[in-house]
Amino acid sequence: SCSPSEKLDLDAWKKVVKSGLQEEVSETVSEHKELSTLAAARKVLEMWRLAGRSVPENISEEQLKTFMECPSKSAKKKYLKFLYLKELYKKNDKRKVDEKRERRLEAQERASETDETKRNSFVCLWANSMDRAYSWRVAQSMIFGQPLVFDMSYEKDMTVREVANTVRQIVLSEGSNRRSVDPFHIHFCNFKDNSLYHKEFIKHYREAWGKLLITVTDQCYTDVFPKDKLVYLTADSPKVMKTFDHDKIYIVGSMVDKSIKTGVSLARAKRLGLETAALPLDKYLLWNAGAKNLTLDQMMHILLTLKDTGDWKKALEFVPKRKYCGFVSKP
């Protein structure tokens, strides 16, 4: 607040205000001039670059200001050439790094392809050698090996789906037998041409069906082997198998047990007057509730292990763990 005796000098106040406005306007004008000068200089440099002069593609504002502050034309040309060479060296370094990375990736790909080819060649060679060894063993078993019979007379008791499941289990069994150290001589007895069994085997083996080293016959096993050597393996048998007999010929029913009524295979064996036997599952295993039926490939693993070792505990490890709690401590 001003006292009445003090007077405001309006002229001086106007001078102060005008001087402040002039400074702001001059600063704004100078900024616009500077920006327009930079933009014009950038356009000129772009035209020079397109004309083929040594001008960098990318130039920052700081570099552009430094260029404009150069005292002479020669100094400006030297500065532009310096920036151009610097950019060129940077591009060359980046290109070399990219080429080196590409060469390294190509070398890695070639090395991986070479390793894959070597590995595939080795695997193929190993597989062919093992196939020859397996085939030789099975061929020997057809002359000197112990026979194992698959009874193929249960087609009428099963649906098409159950026959397909049975054949799939037999295919797995044949593969396990072929890879065994001492394979069985497999016999398909009561096998009819153009039956559901036959059609399913053709689906699985295709051209290899005629090359399998097994014996396929439409005769009954009682017509092929002596009755006193035949033993029909069935879970319904009252007689428990104690040891594996290398002189006996074991018969396995080619069927899915879930679809067969209890005692069908036992009744068939009794009609033919054959000896029967069941695996000693209760003697060695703490069995859970449920039927004591096993799949055909599980039966094949058990019989092969018994044939090689005679160890029931080792053989019965192929029984699914869900069916029993553990082994009996003192069988």
C-alpha positions as CSV (number, residue, x, y, z in Angstrom):
1,S,0.0,0.0,0.0
2,C,1.2,3.5,-0.7
3,S,0.8,6.4,1.5
4,P,-1.0,9.5,0.1
5,S,2.3,11.4,0.1
6,E,3.9,8.8,-2.3
7,K,3.2,9.1,-6.0
8,L,3.4,6.2,-8.5
9,D,5.7,7.0,-11.4
10,L,3.6,5.6,-14.4
11,D,6.2,6.4,-17.0
12,A,8.9,4.3,-15.2
13,W,6.4,1.4,-14.8
14,K,5.5,1.5,-18.5
15,K,9.2,1.3,-19.4
16,V,9.8,-1.7,-17.2
17,V,6.7,-3.6,-18.6
18,K,7.7,-2.8,-22.2
19,S,11.3,-4.0,-21.7
20,G,10.1,-7.3,-20.2
21,L,7.7,-7.9,-23.2
22,Q,10.4,-7.1,-25.7
23,E,12.8,-9.6,-24.0
24,E,10.2,-12.4,-24.2
25,V,9.3,-11.6,-27.8
26,S,13.0,-11.4,-28.8
27,E,13.7,-14.8,-27.1
28,T,10.7,-16.4,-28.9
29,V,11.7,-15.0,-32.2
30,S,15.3,-16.2,-31.7
31,E,14.0,-19.7,-30.9
32,H,11.9,-19.8,-34.0
33,K,14.8,-18.5,-36.1
34,E,17.1,-21.1,-34.7
35,L,14.5,-23.9,-35.4
36,S,13.9,-22.7,-38.9
37,T,17.6,-22.5,-39.5
38,L,18.2,-26.0,-38.2
39,A,15.4,-27.4,-40.4
40,A,16.8,-25.5,-43.4
41,A,20.3,-26.8,-42.7
42,R,18.9,-30.4,-42.4
43,K,17.1,-30.1,-45.7
44,V,20.3,-28.8,-47.4
45,L,22.3,-31.7,-46.0
46,E,19.7,-34.2,-47.2
47,M,19.9,-32.7,-50.7
48,W,23.7,-33.0,-50.6
49,R,23.5,-36.6,-49.5
50,L,21.1,-37.4,-52.3
51,A,23.5,-35.7,-54.7
52,G,26.2,-38.1,-53.7
53,R,28.3,-36.1,-51.3
54,S,29.8,-37.5,-48.1
55,V,27.0,-36.7,-45.8
56,P,25.8,-39.0,-42.9
57,E,22.2,-40.4,-43.1
58,N,21.5,-39.7,-39.5
59,I,22.6,-36.5,-37.8
60,S,21.6,-35.2,-34.4
61,E,20.7,-31.7,-33.5
62,E,24.0,-31.2,-31.5
63,Q,26.0,-32.3,-34.6
64,L,23.9,-30.1,-36.8
65,K,24.6,-27.1,-34.5
66,T,28.3,-27.9,-34.5
67,F,28.2,-28.1,-38.3
68,M,26.5,-24.6,-38.5
69,E,29.1,-23.2,-36.1
70,C,32.0,-24.2,-38.3
71,P,33.8,-21.0,-39.4
72,S,34.4,-22.0,-43.1
73,K,33.2,-24.2,-45.9
74,S,36.2,-26.4,-45.7
75,A,35.7,-26.9,-42.0
76,K,32.0,-27.8,-42.6
77,K,33.0,-30.3,-45.3
78,K,35.7,-31.9,-43.1
79,Y,33.2,-32.2,-40.2
80,L,30.6,-33.8,-42.5
81,K,33.1,-36.2,-43.9
82,F,34.2,-37.1,-40.3
83,L,30.5,-37.8,-39.4
84,Y,30.1,-39.8,-42.6
85,L,33.1,-42.0,-42.1
86,K,32.1,-42.5,-38.4
87,E,28.7,-43.7,-39.5
88,L,30.2,-45.9,-42.2
89,Y,32.6,-47.6,-39.8
90,K,29.7,-48.2,-37.4
91,K,27.6,-49.8,-40.2
92,N,30.6,-51.9,-41.3
93,D,31.1,-53.1,-37.7
94,K,27.4,-54.0,-37.3
95,R,27.5,-55.8,-40.7
96,K,30.5,-57.8,-39.6
97,V,28.9,-58.8,-36.3
98,D,25.7,-59.9,-38.2
99,E,27.7,-61.9,-40.7
100,K,29.7,-63.5,-38.0
101,R,26.5,-64.5,-36.1
102,E,24.9,-65.8,-39.3
103,R,28.1,-67.9,-40.0
104,R,28.0,-69.3,-36.5
105,L,24.3,-70.2,-36.8
106,E,24.9,-71.9,-40.1
107,A,27.9,-73.8,-38.7
108,Q,25.7,-74.9,-35.8
109,E,22.9,-76.0,-38.1
110,R,25.4,-78.0,-40.3
111,A,26.9,-79.6,-37.3
112,S,23.5,-80.5,-35.9
113,E,22.5,-81.9,-39.3
114,T,25.7,-83.9,-39.5
115,D,25.3,-85.2,-35.9
116,E,21.6,-86.1,-36.7
117,T,22.7,-87.9,-39.9
118,K,25.4,-89.8,-38.0
119,R,23.0,-90.6,-35.2
120,N,20.3,-91.7,-37.6
121,S,22.8,-93.8,-39.6
122,F,24.1,-95.4,-36.4
123,V,20.5,-96.0,-35.2
124,C,19.5,-97.6,-38.5
125,L,22.7,-99.7,-38.5
126,W,22.2,-100.7,-34.9
127,A,18.5,-101.5,-35.5
128,N,19.3,-103.6,-38.6
129,S,21.9,-105.5,-36.7
130,M,19.6,-106.1,-33.8
131,D,16.8,-107.2,-36.1
132,R,19.1,-109.7,-37.7
133,A,20.2,-110.9,-34.3
134,Y,16.6,-111.2,-33.1
135,S,15.5,-113.0,-36.3
136,W,18.4,-115.4,-35.9
137,R,17.3,-116.2,-32.4
138,V,13.7,-116.7,-33.4
139,A,14.8,-118.9,-36.3
140,Q,16.8,-121.0,-33.9
141,S,13.8,-121.3,-31.6
142,M,11.7,-122.6,-34.4
143,I,14.1,-125.6,-34.6
144,F,15.3,-126.0,-31.1
145,G,13.1,-123.8,-28.9
146,Q,10.3,-124.6,-26.5
147,P,6.8,-124.2,-28.2
148,L,4.2,-121.8,-26.9
149,V,0.7,-122.1,-28.2
150,F,-1.9,-119.4,-28.7
151,D,-5.4,-120.9,-28.9
152,M,-7.2,-118.9,-31.6
153,S,-10.6,-120.6,-31.2
154,Y,-12.4,-117.8,-29.2
155,E,-13.4,-115.5,-32.1
156,K,-17.1,-116.4,-31.8
157,D,-17.1,-115.5,-28.1
158,M,-15.9,-111.9,-28.7
159,T,-17.0,-108.8,-30.4
160,V,-15.0,-107.2,-33.2
161,R,-13.5,-104.6,-30.8
162,E,-12.5,-107.3,-28.4
163,V,-10.8,-109.3,-31.1
164,A,-8.9,-106.2,-32.2
165,N,-7.8,-105.8,-28.5
166,T,-6.7,-109.4,-28.3
167,V,-4.7,-109.2,-31.5
168,R,-3.0,-106.0,-30.2
169,Q,-1.9,-107.9,-27.1
170,I,-0.6,-110.8,-29.2
171,V,1.4,-108.4,-31.3
172,L,3.0,-107.0,-28.2
173,S,3.7,-110.5,-27.0
174,E,5.3,-111.5,-30.3
175,G,7.6,-108.4,-30.1
176,S,8.6,-109.3,-26.5
177,N,9.3,-112.8,-27.5
178,R,11.4,-111.8,-30.5
179,R,13.6,-109.5,-28.3
180,S,14.1,-112.2,-25.7
181,V,17.4,-113.9,-25.1
182,D,15.8,-117.4,-25.4
183,P,12.5,-116.9,-27.3
184,F,9.6,-119.4,-27.6
185,H,8.6,-121.0,-30.8
186,I,5.2,-119.4,-31.1
187,H,2.3,-121.4,-32.6
188,F,-1.1,-120.0,-33.7
189,C,-3.4,-123.0,-33.5
190,N,-7.0,-123.2,-34.7
191,F,-6.2,-120.2,-36.9
192,K,-8.6,-119.7,-39.8
193,D,-7.9,-117.7,-43.0
194,N,-10.0,-114.6,-43.5
195,S,-11.1,-114.7,-39.9
196,L,-11.3,-111.6,-37.7
197,Y,-8.0,-112.6,-36.2
198,H,-6.4,-112.8,-39.6
199,K,-7.8,-109.4,-40.7
200,E,-6.5,-107.7,-37.6
201,F,-3.1,-109.3,-37.9
202,I,-2.9,-108.0,-41.5
203,K,-3.7,-104.5,-40.3
204,H,-0.9,-104.6,-37.8
205,Y,1.9,-106.4,-39.7
206,R,0.9,-105.6,-43.3
207,E,3.6,-107.1,-45.6
208,A,5.6,-108.4,-42.7
209,W,2.8,-110.9,-41.8
210,G,4.1,-113.4,-44.3
211,K,7.7,-113.0,-43.0
212,L,6.9,-113.7,-39.3
213,L,9.0,-116.5,-37.8
214,I,6.0,-118.2,-36.2
215,T,4.0,-121.3,-37.0
216,V,0.4,-120.7,-38.1
217,T,-2.0,-123.6,-38.5
218,D,-5.7,-124.3,-38.6
219,Q,-5.1,-127.6,-36.8
220,C,-5.8,-128.0,-33.1
221,Y,-2.8,-128.3,-30.8
222,T,-3.9,-131.8,-29.8
223,D,-3.3,-132.8,-33.4
224,V,0.1,-131.2,-33.4
225,F,1.6,-132.1,-30.0
226,P,1.3,-135.1,-27.6
227,K,-1.5,-134.5,-25.1
228,D,0.6,-135.5,-22.2
229,K,2.9,-132.5,-22.8
230,L,0.2,-129.9,-23.1
231,V,-0.7,-127.6,-20.2
232,Y,-3.5,-125.1,-20.6
233,L,-2.9,-121.9,-18.6
234,T,-6.1,-120.5,-17.2
235,A,-7.0,-118.5,-14.1
236,D,-9.9,-120.8,-13.4
237,S,-7.8,-123.9,-13.0
238,P,-7.9,-125.6,-9.5
239,K,-4.3,-126.6,-10.0
240,V,-1.6,-124.1,-9.2
241,M,1.6,-123.9,-11.2
242,K,4.6,-124.5,-8.9
243,T,7.6,-124.4,-11.3
244,F,8.2,-123.8,-14.9
245,D,8.6,-127.0,-16.8
246,H,10.8,-126.7,-19.9
247,D,9.5,-130.0,-21.3
248,K,5.9,-128.9,-21.3
249,I,4.0,-127.0,-24.0
250,Y,2.0,-124.2,-22.5
251,I,-1.3,-123.0,-24.1
252,V,-2.6,-119.5,-23.7
253,G,-6.2,-118.6,-24.7
254,S,-6.2,-115.8,-27.3
255,M,-9.1,-113.8,-25.8
256,V,-10.0,-110.7,-23.7
257,D,-10.9,-112.1,-20.4
258,K,-13.4,-109.4,-19.5
259,S,-15.7,-110.5,-22.3
260,I,-15.5,-114.2,-21.5
261,K,-17.6,-116.0,-18.9
262,T,-15.8,-117.7,-16.1
263,G,-14.6,-121.1,-16.9
264,V,-14.7,-121.1,-20.7
265,S,-11.1,-121.9,-21.2
266,L,-11.1,-124.4,-18.3
267,A,-14.2,-126.2,-19.9
268,R,-12.4,-126.3,-23.3
269,A,-9.3,-127.8,-21.7
270,K,-11.4,-130.4,-19.9
271,R,-13.3,-131.4,-23.0
272,L,-10.0,-132.1,-24.7
273,G,-8.6,-133.9,-21.7
274,L,-5.7,-131.6,-21.1
275,E,-3.8,-130.7,-18.0
276,T,-4.5,-127.2,-16.6
277,A,-2.6,-124.8,-14.4
278,A,-3.1,-121.3,-12.9
279,L,-0.3,-118.9,-11.9
280,P,0.4,-118.8,-8.1
281,L,-0.8,-115.3,-7.7
282,D,-2.2,-115.8,-4.1
283,K,0.9,-117.6,-3.0
284,Y,3.3,-114.8,-3.9
285,L,1.2,-111.7,-4.0
286,L,-1.1,-109.9,-1.5
287,W,-3.9,-109.7,-4.0
288,N,-6.5,-106.9,-3.9
289,A,-10.2,-107.5,-4.7
290,G,-10.8,-108.3,-8.3
291,A,-10.3,-111.0,-11.0
292,K,-6.9,-112.6,-11.4
293,N,-6.9,-112.3,-15.2
294,L,-3.8,-110.9,-17.0
295,T,-3.3,-109.6,-20.5
296,L,-1.6,-111.7,-23.1
297,D,1.5,-109.6,-23.2
298,Q,1.8,-109.7,-19.4
299,M,1.5,-113.5,-19.6
300,M,4.3,-113.5,-22.2
301,H,6.6,-111.4,-20.0
302,I,6.0,-113.7,-17.0
303,L,6.6,-116.9,-19.0
304,L,9.8,-115.5,-20.6
305,T,11.2,-114.5,-17.2
306,L,10.3,-117.9,-15.7
307,K,11.9,-119.6,-18.6
308,D,15.1,-117.6,-18.2
309,T,15.4,-117.3,-14.4
310,G,12.9,-119.6,-12.7
311,D,12.3,-116.8,-10.2
312,W,8.6,-116.3,-9.5
313,K,9.1,-113.0,-7.6
314,K,11.0,-111.5,-10.6
315,A,8.4,-112.9,-13.1
316,L,5.4,-111.6,-11.1
317,E,6.7,-108.1,-11.2
318,F,5.0,-107.8,-14.5
319,V,1.6,-108.0,-12.8
320,P,0.1,-104.5,-12.7
321,K,0.9,-102.9,-9.3
322,R,-2.8,-101.8,-9.0
323,K,-3.9,-105.4,-8.6
324,Y,-1.8,-106.3,-5.5
325,C,-0.5,-104.6,-2.3
326,G,2.9,-106.3,-2.3
327,F,4.7,-109.6,-2.1
328,V,4.1,-112.2,0.6
329,S,7.1,-112.2,2.9
330,K,7.4,-116.0,3.3
331,P,5.6,-117.7,0.4
